[in-house]
Amino acid sequence: MAIAALMVILTVTPVFSSEMVAIKGARQDTLIAKLTKPDGNGPSPAIILLHGSIGFDKHYDDWAERLASWGYVALLLDSFGPRGQSSFSAPPSATAQDICYAKLYLNQLPFVDPKRIGIMGWSQRGSSALATLCTRFSSHQKEYPLRAVVTFYPYCFRTLADLDFPLLILSGELDDRCPPSLCMERIPRKRTPNEVILKVYPHAYHGFDVEGIDTSYMDHRFRYNPTAAADSILQVKTFLAKHFE
């Protein structure tokens, strides 16, 4: 019985590996990133992960491992480490270029499918994902645009009607740091080539998916909401499966 149970555990336990890598950044500096890949030689789809204001944290490690268990390569960028906290004030259009360099790095990996690369971003770096357009990069970058983008509580500073990628926005009703009302105002009113989905969770604040968080920063509330967090995982899994077929 014990042996049978162990065999079941070994069968369902995901296999993946992680390593720290260095990639070129938008300011010609070097960014540190954590690369997590699923078992096998691929080529596999890949997701670039952009942390929020809490920085390089276990929350994002958990997401990288979750994505690997779903069959995705995950590249988690550490935007704070090499540059210091001052990088937090950089405009989305500037930090969006880090995404383009990260995409270029993934394009060159033999186990990554360059036609299937997407982004998941949180808070301000979710806003950076909305600004991503790698027009200054190689034709190979333009030939294979981002497959899909997921953003957790971004600041929707621009229209969402002319994006080059499908977009899923997950936000909290009570978020006053990145109000969902801004995203609602910018949601396309007509059908667009790429779908834009906005899901707003009732009674949820900024950081609703970060387990254990319950704090205030600059008069903004950050609070974990287990119901919203659990549903957001399902929403992401479904959305990615749809667009990374």
Beta strands, then each sheet from edge to edge (+ up, - down):
strand 1: 16-24
strand 2: 30-38
strand 3: 44-50
strand 4: 73-78
strand 5: 112-122
strand 6: 149-152
strand 7: 167-172
strand 8: 196-201
strand 9: 214-217
strand 10: 220-223
sheet 1: 1+ 2- 4+ 3+ 5+ 6+ 7+ 8+
sheet 2: 9+ 10-
end
